Amino acid sequence: VELTVVGNVEPDQPYKVSYTIKAPNGDCRGIRYVENSMAEWNASLRPEYGMDEKFYVTNYGLDVTDADVIQAINSSEGYKMYFNSYAEEENMLVVQAYNEDEDLSEPYMAKATAVADFGTPVDADGQAIMDNLCGTWNATFNRQGSNGETETITFPVEFSREPEEAGEYADYDKLVNTIMTMKNMTEEEAKLYIEEEKANYIQAREKQIDFYKMKNRIVGRFKGEFPHKYASPWDLFNNISYSAVDADDLFFDYGPKIFLEVIPVEENGQTLYAVILSANLYAVPPLSDWNTPFTYYIMGYDGSSAYHTDFPVKVDEDGNGLTIQAYEYNGMTLTPFFAGMYNNTIYNTYYGSGDIVLTRNNASAMKTLKSSVTSLKTTTKNMLTTPWAAYQTATIKNMPKTFLPSADVARKLKRESVTIDCSKSSFIKKIQK
């Protein structure tokens, strides 16, 4: 079967890529595909060992034989396949076609890059809110114990408008020796390599600062031991047991961390601002993705199922208290909780019994916010940004990304769109449609 495969630009879909697949002769009876980010592909491809694109699509490809999809592929317009992605992320689709005898064609490849989604910075009032939320807060999380009792966990959270700068090397000589061994370099070459990578770190950090600013976000760094010890991007740079494709991964994987986002809300003809915990799976990095083997998320739990979702944040009138609130939507009460996932299965669970409460540890340093901060009285303004709510009404059917077994497992989960159904300790992956 002969195919044409073209990657598309989706200007109105900043967290998606798409590919148009056609069978000009109308003789396609099914397809098999592999799709993922180029970062994952680059980490997985080993053509010198026969592990090329054809190897992956033949051995690990996902089959599609739905009658409506195949009919569209055989039409003059073709079929448009959508996949979740991240802003400015390059992806690649590799696809083979079946004929009536189920013989596979040679692989066809196409690349597509998700459009940038930098947003618009808020005005001076909104900027002041973000500035005034920065500083160190003490968080209280009431965790449900396995015996039914509630355990109170406290830990500091340090809010900032930017990730950490490059600093001193943790152990420069050890880092040089590691690079010499891994890259088969001389000492001089290894030192030059480290300086080049440090320059990449600085460049990637500047990019993240701009992104935080455009998206009106501040980052909260968990400086205690919950759910595991914090590592900054610079810590990861110095961690010889951590692997990254490029410097951007450092700023995706570090943590534990959360993001607060300031959003404008029109109220009685006046623009006020609401604060949310932004945990949208498609637009925001997870809690952390470096502490192998788990990727940690903050999610919503209704007593039986877990969802990727944002949460409203209440700001106390004096500006010295924050509450990450459970909320009701479509008859469900979603409570914030923490989950450690591996290969799309939740293994570590930290269920909450209510809100997460934060108090500023130096109240005198806080300016009042009561004139410009509003509560989310009508949560529909925010809840429609949550993946699980938005996708209930979506008309676009997303295809699942493909697990690439040779890539670093710690980076796999962030590429997938999943809803986790849970019954007691059993969790089953369901692809979000």
Helices and strands as residue ranges (DSSP letters): E 4-8, E 16-22, E 30-37, H 38-44, G 47-49, H 53-60, E 62-64, H 67-73, E 79-84, E 90-98, E 108-113, H 124-133, E 135-144, E 150-160, H 172-183, H 187-215, E 217-222, H 233-237, H 247-253, E 257-267, E 270-277, E 295-301, E 305-307, E 311-315, E 321-324, E 327-329, E 332-342, E 345-350, E 352-360, G 363-365, H 380-383, H 387-390, G 409-411, G 413-415, E 418-423, E 426-431
